[in-house]
């Protein structure tokens, strides 16, 4: 589920004791924790409006104001953000602040098409995930991926994108640790995602 707006703000900006119900001690937010480095924010399209305003203030003034205080703290952070929503449309319709989107895009934007539009990447990704799954499971034998398994992976549209593919491969390796060839019968695509 989504964080309540005050908890979302607290997570990013921190809070002072008593700022809201349950705030029984001071908390340092993620932005201050990332001072001098990078902060990755996933699913920014879900960010509440008041948090968007606070983040815009951070980007413009390089200062974080924790929830429950007016005292700011200087920060030097590079922000990286991601969303699977059409953030341009949200910015045009008022669902996301256009000025914040402009500030977030200053360093550049990378558009990554969904996995179903880049099926040529599936064999390389599958091979990497097989190696990762083998490394994570001490009982797993090193295996080759059979062409029929690759074909099965390529034929799915992957609504969950790379994360779904990774989970599918890890399940195949963990469910069949003692095989030397990963074949299509080992690949189980969850019914709800078919």
Secondary structure, DSSP 8 states (H G I E B T S, - for coil): ----HHHHHHHHHEE-TTSSTT--S-EE-HHHHTTTSEEEE--GGG--HHHHHHHHHHHHHSEEE-BT---EEE---EEEE--SS-HHHHHHHTSS-HHHHHHHTTT-------GGG-GGGHHHHHHHHHHHHHHH-TT----EE-HHHHHHHHHS--TTHHHHHHHHHHHHHHHTTT-SEE-GGG----GGG-
